[in-house]
Amino acid sequence: MAERGQLVLGHDGAALTGAGIALLADLGIAGAALAPCRACLDWSERRPHLAGAPATALYRHFVAQSWVRPREGSRALEVTRAGEAALSRWFGISL
C-alpha cells in the first residue's frame, strides 16, 4: 500500500491516504479506514508495517474471503489460490 501511495508508513507512525481510504471502501471495510492506524516494527524483517484498526479489518476481511488461513499452531498465515488472485488484483502483489 505504501508503494502504491495508499499508506504513509514510517518508524514513527502511519496514515492512510485518500487512495488508501478508497481502497478499503472498495473492499467493503470503509469504517475501519477512518480509524487511526499506526506503524509496528516487524520483529523478523525489521521494517514497519500497518497496525491498528485498519490492519485488523484487513486481516479479518482476508480470512472471511478465504484469501488467507491461519496455520495451525502458528502465527503464520497461508495464502490461498483465491488470495493470490486477490492480492494481485487489489494490491499489485504477485506471489
Buried (B, 14 or more C-beta within 10 A) or exposed (E): BBEEEBBBBEEEEBBBBEEBBBBBBEBEBBEBBEEEBBBBEEEEEEEBBBBBBBBBBBBEBBBEBEBBEEEEEEEEBEBBEEBBEBBEEEBEBEE
